[in-house]
């Protein structure tokens, strides 16, 4: 609070009355909604899970900011829209964040600064990061009340453009930039993140895809031995090594398959039939579906290939998928494979709404740690959204909408002798929704 705050002139009078603006409002915050996110974080235990994977080299009697406290602070900042570590300096005394982390809003010590947060980012080594990624898979499994019969894992990568020569950054011709190409894996039905892995800016080869699937599936099957797993990905995940591993380990797959002269020749009759049907029926688009056995030169066995041929005013278009699933070709393509497009929206929420492309550290380990903290923030907002009623507007709202309406809430925080009072605006338009979600957050199982 600023004593004797000066009058700020310049605003136009309203109804003949002058408007006076001063910085003397007291202990206020513009992020009152982080208190709800803090309740969710305590019940998920994300900060404690991740902190437990890191060895703290500091002398215990000289530690002012614990690892779990710093991780919690950083995840809450990201969820609230403050994606840079520099924001720690501006918000370390904010009463809402101090309360959320577990410190008294006025008499409690300030939270950690930007240099302290940067030291944390550079603390975990490769072993600690592997433990932390395993802890996030454990969090995914713990988030289900009952063991699911089947889960669908969507795997995809996204451009993470760099502006320097950080470790693992490479030039990618398709994106025309130096970048990372981190892989994201989400459970399609629930939208929950399973793994986000920083990697070089190049297309993954078969051995890398198979290794990644092996680690993720092994961790999930350690908890759920009998769960059915379906993996979906586009054509550069349909590698022989990955498909062979899936076939040997009871994992179903549907991968895109890049077209070539051999594949196009196998569907030439269907393409001609679709073109004739479009002309005869005078319709803008006609689709035909087919299937056949096919083996590329690098494959040791033939696999089932499903073809989708489309004739439209733009010409003929043929797409192929390879799978070990049974079912009609149309159903496999339209109802199973095409639904993986939802993963792009999940990646957008992670990358755009939570700014997870702020991987500007020099070392790859620090950037991987950042991806983990951004994933923790994703869990907070995803869980908050899941607390809304199924028919509620909030259940399908994007993260930036949730942040703007439910997190960015002004609040006056007053620390008294026996209690702490948080006063929200009387004219806040989403009072019912906020109270409902806050009440449900406090009843989540630990």
Secondary structure, 3 states (H helix, E strand, C coil): CCCCCCCECCCCCECCECCCECCCCCCEECCCCHHHHHHHHHHHCHHHHHHCCCCCCCCHHHCCCCHHHHHHHHHHHHHCCCCCCCHHHHHCCCHHHHHHHCCCCCCCCCCCCHHHHHHHHCCCCHHHHHHHHHHHHHHHHHCCCCCCCEEEEEEEEEEEECCCCCCCCEEECCCCEEEEEEEEEEECCCCEEEEEECCECCCCCHHHHHHHHHHHHHHHHHHCCCCEEEEEECHHHCCHHHHHHHHHCCEEEEEEECCCHHHHHHCHHHHHHHHHHHHHHCCCEEEEEEEEEECCCCCCCCEEEEEEEEEECCEEEEEEEEECCCCCHHHHHHHHHHHHHHHHHHHHHHHHHCCCCCCCCCCHHHHHHHHHHHHHHHHHHHHHHHCCCCCCHHHHCCHHHHHHHHHCCCEEEEECCCCEEEEECCCCCCHHHHHHHHHHHCCCCC
